[in-house]
Amino acid sequence: MKLHSALNDVKRSRGDDRRFPGERRSTTGRFSGFDDRLVHVAPNGALRDYSYPLSGLVGIDHSRFGIELDDTRYWLDEPGDQRYVEETALVETTHEVAGHTLTQYDLTLGRLHLTHVSLSTDGERDATDLEATLHACVAFAPEDRINRIGQLLHGDAVEVHHDREHDFLTAATDIEVTGQVPATFGELLESEPTELPRNEDDGRYEEARLSPITLAEIDLSGPDVSTTVATLLADSEAEDESRTDALERARTGAAEHATRDALLEAARAQSETAFEGVRSAADDGETVDIADPIADLRTLRLLRAPTGARIAGPEFDPFYRYSGGYGYTWFRDDAEIAGFLLAADRCAGLGLEQWHRQSAHVYTTSQLTDGTWPHRVWPRNGRLAPGWAHGRVEEGTDSADYQADQTASVAAYLATYLRTVDADDEQVREALVAALDGLDATLGEDGLPERVQNAWENMTGRFTHTAATFLEAYAAIARAPIADEHRERARERAHTVYSALDDLWVVDRGCYALRLADGDLDERLDGSTFALAAAHREFDVLERERSDADEAGENAGVDAARLDRLVTHIDTTVDGLYRDPAGPLEGVARFEDDPWRVDDQADAKIWSVTTAWGAHAAAEMGSLLITHDHEAASRFDERARELLALVAPGGKLRRDGEFLPEQFFDDGTADSATPLGWPHALRLATAAELATVNGNDVSAAPPKSDHAPVQD
């Protein structure tokens, strides 16, 4: 998003208390793209690239489509009906225009995006009798620029370029292209947004040829009155990206996908490659079935770069006006997603081994020399990305601007990967031993992690969540196939953190504190402390395995007093953060008194990740309690199902394309990054866990109309 389009959004958003001005929202619509180009298709069919983190190429900043019928032009500004076709990333959008139906199909293949449109009519007149033209106004932003741009007209194609990035547009049928002059300074200062395209360019031919905006008139012809528009992003510095080759790829792409059937065939082939083995893996009769994993896997695949690293979510706030950006790889989000996918795969046989390998090697190649991981990196190459928590990268500092839970999450994943996927991966083994050193370096003498930033990235302190991730990481490392000396050290550290957690217990509230800050307990409830459940389960398995090996008796693992505290903590946290406003949704807030992006809303917003995390914690607690024959096990199973239904396919927190947005206003309006990868992976892992324990399919259960926390 460039400044002129951001200012237009500011003008359109005035008076709307559910929109933060100047953002590029994806809370409605659908995405296409399984490689290094990610294209958003708005409900009205408009296109916009979210590709930069994945490829380094920016592509389409904004666009607008219209159709001309018998000399009357209709712009497609109203939302149409939209869906994914089958289990592919092919987006179908249906528009009703002047008594006719215009069907639009969008598919991103590599760096090529294809938009096929066909016209039909329900009236007396046949569509083939109409004089029909498709109008496409497309504003590119090569290398994130709108100035110093040039247009090259190649007859049936246009090339918009700055230096390295060259963006092409062509079509399968006759096409005429002209440039469009961008908004002037005066227009930017006007109170109303500037609508493009203009009716005329005032004869400013030179400015039009130096503009990023192009207007194409494309013939709708043939027996089905259709055409296919192709846009291609090209890198002139790549060896195989000559202008001639790029033009040929764009033209061939449009010609070879000139029909809906050809586009669907390509979409099916793309999905078969992207999800190779996924759908057949659960058909062996030996694994549990979790309904509709493709909806979540498709979402996670959309967010993934060819390296295997994922962005947290599509970048909706490019000017960092209300956030610090989302189009990066955080090792917290990515490693948690990787771990949840590994857990779901082990239960349900999803066939994701190649995904697991890619994740492991992303982490080994991005690890810092001290064994830790930085705040965030670019997913396309693993290089350091802008951030505010690079304290371990900066020399000569002793800063709390480091998120130690990220290192712990990666370490836990690598340990589990080494134990369950590839015990002979020496690169992973070396990274894991180095990670153990990195964890030790930030563990305080009292057994709690030192003062660092938290999972929500909005405060510093000594957090329960960070301690939970350390406990899980140490326990997982102690179970990994590495040298005994490292396993023993990890086990000792796990016991140290396990004991130190007592210092974070709030007696009066029956919960673990959010943090220890300057020696005082911050007693607020915090959804990230749901991580305690999985951490204690990993610790319990470690100790029981060791007990079995040593024949030490039946009291190994989590002790009874700690179990009771965990039961009380999860109950208290879910009940305290659960919100059921008088509206169309309900779920779990992030933490008590969370002020972020509430606008004029009095209470903290509901988050999909904490709702899914609560479900996962309840499921993990249920399994842990079953192991200990605890009477609360069935109650936690029920609680997990209640929360899972909210984020399951068809649940109250799902939106267009079965996406899970990050957060919601009380009236049901989705907000912030959409889709957010983390809750999608949580949903899969929770469904798999419950299905494994209970022997049936829980993810297909429809959401109830009266979800309320289970009361004691």
N, C-alpha and C positions, 0 to 999 in steps of 0.2 A: 504494500500500500504506500503510495506516494502522497506528498503533502496536499496536492489539489483534490485527490479523492478522499483523503482524511477530512479536509475542510468541508467537502460536500456532505460527508456523513455527519459532521458536527451540526451542520444546518438542518439536515433531515431529522436529527435526534433531539432537537430542542423540544422541551416539554414532555419527553418520554422518560418516566422515572424508572424504566427497566432496561435502558440502554446507556452504556457509557460512551460518550461521543468520540468519534475518531477511530473506532475499532473495525477490524475486518472479521465479522462474526461468521461462525460456521455452525451455530446452534440449530439451524434448519438446513435442509439440503443433504446431499450425499457426496462422497468422495470416490474418485477412481484413480488407480495407479498403484501397481505392486512393485515398482522398481525405484528409479531415482527421480520420478516426476509424480507429483501429487496434485490433482486438479479437483477443485470443489465445483459442484454443479448445484447452483441455487435452485429453490423451488420454481423460479420463473425461467430456468434454463441458462441463466448467465454463468459464465465461467470465470474462475480465478485460480491462479497458481499458488500453491503453498510449498513450492518445490525447493526453495533455496537451501534449507538445511540438508536436503538429501542429495542434491546435485551441484550446488553452487551456482545454479542458473535460476533466474527469477521468473521469466515468462510473462504471463498475463496478469496485469494489475487489476483491470476490471473490464467488463464487456457488456454488450447489450445486443439482443437479437430482435428482429422484427420480420414481418412478412407483408409483402405487397400483393394485393389481390385486385385485379382490374383497376389499377391506378390508385388504389387506396392503401395507405400504409398503416399497419397495426404493430405497435411495439409490444413485445411480450414482457410486460411489467408485472402482471399478476401471477401469483403462485398457481402452478398446475398440479396435477396428480403425479406422484413420483414414487418409484420403487426400484429395487435391484431386480434384475432379471435372473431367475434361478439362483444358484449359489455362486454367482460371478460378481465381478465389479463393474458390470455393464449397467448404467443408470438409464432408466426410461422415464421421461417426463412428457406428460400429455397436456396439450394446450387446446382450449376451445377458442376459436377465432372466427367471428362473424358467421356462425353456423357451420363452420368447418372444424375438423380435428387435425391438429398438427402434432405429430408424435416425434419426439426427439430422443435419440439414443447417444450416450456418451461413453467412451471407453478410452483409457490411457494405456498405451502399449509402449513401454520404455519411455523415451522422451517425445513420443508422438501421441498427440491427442486427437481423437476422431469424434466429430459430431455429425451424426446422420439424422436428417429430418425428412419426413414424408407427410404428404397432405392427403386427406380424405374428406368426404362430405357425407352428411346424412340427409342432405336436402335433395331437391329435385334435380339439381344440376350436377353433372359428373365433374369430379375434380380435374380431370384431364382437359376439360373445356375452359378452365380458368387460366388467365395470364398471371402467373405466380413467380415472385422473386423473393429470395431470402436476403435480408439485410443483416450484416454482421459488423457491428462497431466494436473493435477490439483495441484496447490500450495495452501495449506491452511496456515492460520496464527492464530492458536488458541491463544487467549488472546494477539493478536497483536504481536506475536513472531515468529521468524524463527530459533532461537537457543533454546537449551534445549527442543527439540521436540522429541517425540517418535512415531514410527509406530507399530501398532499391526495388524498382518494379521490373519483374521478369516475365512480363506478358500475363501468364496465368497464375502468377504467384507474387507475393510481396515479401521482402526481407527487411526487418527492422533490427538495427544493430547499433551498438556503441563501440566497443573495442573487441573484447574476447567473445561476448555472447551475441549470437545471431539468431533471431526468432523469425520463423517462416510461417506464412499462411497461404493456403491454396485450396482448391475444391475439385470435386470429381466432374462437375459440369462447368459451363462457361462462367467466367468470373471477371468482373471489372473492379479495380481497386483505385481508391484515391486516398490522399492523406487528409487528416482532420487537424485543424489548428487547436492547440490546447487552450484552456481557459486563460484569459488575460489577467493582469494584476487587478484591474477594476472589477472583473467578474468574481475573482476570488474574495474581494472585499464586500461584495453584495450580500444581502441577507438571505437570498434564495440560492439554492444549489444550482450549479451549471449543468444542464442536461446535454449530453452528447448522444448522437451527433448533431451538429448545427445543420440548419437548412442550407447554408452556403458558407463558403470560406472567405468571402469578401475579396476574392482574387489574390489572396496571399499565398501564391503558389510555392514560393521558396520556403515559407514557414511550414507549410503542409509537408514538404519533403524532409523537413528537419524535425518532425514530430514523432512521438511514439504511438500516435493514434492512427489507425487505419480503418477505412470504411469500405466494405466489400459488398457488391451486389452480385448475387449468385443465382443462376437460372435454376428453377425447379422444373425438371423435365422428366421424360420417360413415362412408362405406363403407370408407375406408382407415384408420379409427381414428387420426386425426391432428389436429394443430393447429399454428399458427404463433404464436410469441411475439415481440413487437417491443419493443425498447428504443430510445429516442431521446434524444439529448443536445441541449439547446436553450439558447440564450443570450438572456436576457430583454433585453439591451441592444442586440441586433440589431433593425433596423427590421422585419424580416419574421418575428420570432420571438414573436408573441403567444401567450398560453396556448391560445386557441381554435385557432389555426393549428397549433401543435405537437401538440395532442391529435388534431386531424384527420389530420395527417401520420402519426402513430403508428398510429391506427386504420386508416387507408387502407392503410398499409404492410403491416399484418398481414392485412387482408382480401384485398388484391390478390396476396399471396404465400402463400395458404392451402394450396397444393399444392406437391409437389416439382417438378413440371413448370414451374410459374410461377416458382419460385425459380431453377431452372436456366436458364430463358429470360432472367431478369434478370441472372444471372451471365455468360451468354454476351454479352449486350449490353454489360455493363460492361467485359468484357475486350476486346471489339472497339473500344470507345472508348479504353481505356487503352493498347492496343497497336495502334492504327490504323496500318496499313501495315507493321507489323513482320514479319509472317509472309509477306507477298507480296513484300517488298523483295528477298529473295534468290532469287526465282524468275525473274529476268530472264536467267539464263544467263551473266551477265558477272561475277558476284561469287562468292566462295568460300562454301561451306556449313559452318557450325559447328553441330554437332548440339545440339538442345534448348536454344536460347538462352532460351526462355520461362521455364524453371525459374529462371535467374539474373535475368532481367528482371522476372519477377513479384516476386522477393524485393526487388529494388531499388525497384520501384514501391510495394511495401508500406511502405517506409521513407521515402517521399517526401511532403512536404507539398504542398498546391496551389501554393505559390510555386515549386516545383521544387527547393528545398533538402531535404537528407536528414538524418535523424538517423543517428548512427554505428551505433546498434543499439537495440533495445527496452530501456527502463530497468529493469534487474534489481536495482539496489541503491539504492533511493530515499532511504535514510538515509545514504548515502555511508559506510557502515561499512567497506567493503573497497575502495572505488574513489572516483573523483571524479564519478561519474555518466556515463551514456552517451546520454541522450535529448536531445542537442543537435546542432547542426551545427558540426562542426569543418571549417575550410577545407582542412586537409590531406586528411582522408578524402574530403570532398565533391569537391574539385578533382581528386584522384587518380581517384576514381570517374568523374567527368565526362570526364577525359582518356582513361581506358581505354575508356569507352563510345564516345567519338569515334573512337578507333583501331579498335575492333572494327567500328563502323559503316562506316568507310571501307573496311575489308577485305571485310566480309560484307553490306553493304547492308541493315542492320537497320531503316532507316527511322526513325531517332531524331532527326531534325533539330529537332523541337520541344523535345525534352529538352535538346539542346545550347543552344538559344536561351535557354531558361529558366535553365539553369545560368549562362550568361554574364551575364544580367541580374541574377541573384541577387548575383553578385560585384560588379558595378558599383555596385549600390545599397547594399552593405554595406561598401565600402572606406572606410578612415579618411582623414582629410585629408592625412596624410603619405604616402599611397600604399600603406600596408600594410593587413593585415587583422587583426582582433582574434582572441583565443583561440577563442571560440565564441559563437554567437548562437542565438536561438530560430528554428527553421526556419519557423514560421508567419508571422513578420513581419520577420525579419532584425535584430531589436533585440538589443542586447548581453545576453548570458546570463552567469550566474555562472561564474567561472573563476579560475585561479591564474596565468595567463600573459598578463595584460592590461597588461604593462609599457608598451606604446606608447600606451595610453589614459590611464594615470595621469600627471597633470601634476607637474612638478618632480622626476621620478625619472630615474635612469640605471640601469635595472634589467635584469638578464639574464633576467627573467621574461617572455620573448617568444619565440615559436616561429617563427623566420624561415623555416623550411622551408614553413610554411603560405602565406606570401606568395609564395614562389618557386613552389609548386605551382599557385596560382591564376594567376600570371603566365604560366607555361608553357601552361596551358590557354587563357587568353585569346588568347595569341599564335597558337596553333594554330587556335583557332576563327576568328580574324580571317583567317588565311591560307586555311583550307579550307572555311569555311561562309559567312561574310558579311564580305567585305572592306570593305563600305560602312557598317558599323556604327560610327558616330562615337562613340557612348557607350562602346563597348568600346575603341576606339582611345585615347580620352582616359584611360580607366582603366589601360590598358597602359603608357602613357607615365608616368603617375603611379607605377605599380608599379615601373618601372625606377628612378625616384628612390628609392623605398622600399627596393629591394634595395641600391642604392649606399650608402644611409645606414648599413647594417649590414655592409658589406664592409670588412674590416680592410686596413691598408696592406700587409700581406704577401700579400694575395690570398685569404685565407680568411675566411668569415663570422666575425663577432665572437662573444664568449661569449653563448650563448643556451640555451634549453631544447631537449631533443632530441625526436625523433619519439615515443619511448615515454613522454615526459613524466615521467621519474623522475630526471633529472640535468641539470646544466648543463655547458657546455664548448664547445669548437670542434669540431664533429662532422663526420666524413666524410660522413654522410648529408646534413647541411645543405649542405655544399659541393657535393655531387652535385646537389641540387635547384637551387642557384644556377647551376651550369654548364648544366643543362638549360634553365632559365628564360632565361638570357642568350642561349644559342644559339637558342632558339625565338623570342625577341624580335628577334634579328638577322635572322631569316627572315620576319618578319611584314610586312605591307604598311603600314608607317608611314614617317614622314619619314626620309630617309637619315641625318641627323645622329644620330637615336636608334638606328637600326640599327647604325651604325658604333660608337657608344658601347657598345652591348650586345655587339658582336663583340669589342671590345677587352677588355671585362670577362670574357667567356668565355675568352679566351686567358689572362687573368690568373689565373682560378680553375684552369684546366687545368694551368698550370705550378705553382701553389701546392699542388696535390694531392700533389706529390712529397714535401712536408714531412710527410705523414701515412703514408708507406710504412714498413712494419715489415719490415726486411730479413730478420731471423731467422725470421719466421713466414710470409713470402711473402703478406702481406695488408695492406690498409689498416687503420689503427687505428680503434677506435671513436671516439676523440676525442683532442684535445690539451687537457690540463687543467693549468693552472699551469705551462706549459712542458714538461710530460712527456707522452709518448704512453701512452694507455690501450690496451694491445695486445690487448684482448679482441676476439673475433669478434663481429660485430653484423649481424643479418639486414637491418637497414635500409640497410646499405651495398650491398645488391643494386641500389639506385638508381643506382649508378655505371654499370651497363650501358646503361640507357636514356639517361642523360645523355651518355655518350660517343658513343652512336649519333647523337643529335641534333647534337652538335658535329661529328661526322664528316660528316653530310649537309650542314651549313652550309658547311664548308670545301670539300667537293667541289663544291657548287653554285658557290661563289665561284671555285674553281679552273677550273671549266668556263667561267665567264663571262670570267675573266681569261686563260684559256689558260696557266695557270701551271705545268703539268706534272702528273705522275701521282702525286706524293708527298704530296698534300694530305690533310687529315683526321687521324685518330688515328695517331700515329707507331708504328713497330714495337715500340719498347721499351715504350710504354704498353700496346699490345695484349697483349704477353706478361705484363705485370703484371696486367692485367685477367683474363686467362685463369687465372693462378695464384690471384688473389684469389677469383674465383668458385668455383673448385675447392676451395680451402682453406676458404672460408666454408661452402659446402654440406656438405662432408665433416665439418667440425668441429661444425656445429650439427645435423647429421642425427641423428635418434634413432630407433632401432628396438627399443623395449622388448619384453619377452617378453609380448606382449599382442595385442589386435586392431587396433592402428593403428601408424602410423609417420609421420614428418614432420620438420619443421624447427623448432627452438627459436628463441626471439626473440634472445637474445644469451647469451654465456657467463656462467654463474653467475647467471642470472636467478632471483631469489628469489620473484617475485610469485605469490601464490595457490597455492603448491605444497603447503601444508598439511604432511602428514607425508611427502610424497614427497621423495626425496633429490635428484633431478635436476630441471632446468628442464622446464617443460611444453612440449608441442608446440603450435604456433600454426598456425591455418589461413592467416593472412595472410602469415606468413613462408614457409610452404610454397608458397603460390601465387606469392609474390614471387620465390622462388627459381626457380620454373618460368619466370616471365616474364623474369627476368634471363638465364637460360640461353637462352631463345628469342631475346632481343635480342642476346646475345653471338653466337649462331649466325649471325644475319643480318649482324651487323657483320663477323664473321670471313669470311663468304662474300664480302662486298664486297672484302675484302683478300686473298682466296684463301689464307686461313690453314688449315693442315692440321687444326686442332682443331674446325672448324665442325661436322662430322658428329657429333662426340662431344657437343657442346653441344645439338644437336638431340635426341639420345637422352636426355640428362639432363633436358631440358625436358619430354619426353614422360613420363618416369618420375615426375617431380614433379607434372605436370599431372594424371595419372591419379588421384592421391590426392584431389584436390579436384574432379574432374570428376563429373558426375551418376553416381551409383552408386559413387563412390570411398570409400575408407576414412574420410575425414574428413567426409563428408556425413552428415546426420542427418535427422530427421523433416522432411517437406516439401521435401527436398533442400536444407535449410538448412546453411550453414557456421557453426558456433559459433566464437567467437574462439579458444578454447583447450581442451586436453584433458589429463586425468590419464592416466598410463601404462596404466591398466586399461581405457581407452576411454571413460570417463565424460566427457561434454561439460561445459564450464564457461563461465561468464561470458556476455557478450552473445551472444544467438542470435536471429535471424541477424545476422552482422556484414556490412555492405554491401561493405566494401573488398575482401575476397577474392573475392566473387562477380564484381565488375567485373574484377579481375585475371584470373580464370579465363576470362572471355569474351575479353579482349584477347589472352591467351596462345594460346588455341585459334585465334583468328583469325590471329594472326601465324604460327603453325606451319602452318596450312592454306594460307595465302598462299604461304609459302616452299616448301612441299612439294607443294602442289597436291592435297591429299587431306584427308579429315576425320579430325582427331586427337582431337576432344573426345568421340567416342563410344567410344573404345577402353576396354574394361573394365580395372579396376585389376588389376595382377598380384598374385600372392600373395607375391612375394619382392622387393619394391622395395628396392633398395640403391643407394647412390650409385655412379656410374660411377667406377671407379678408373683412375688413370693407368697 
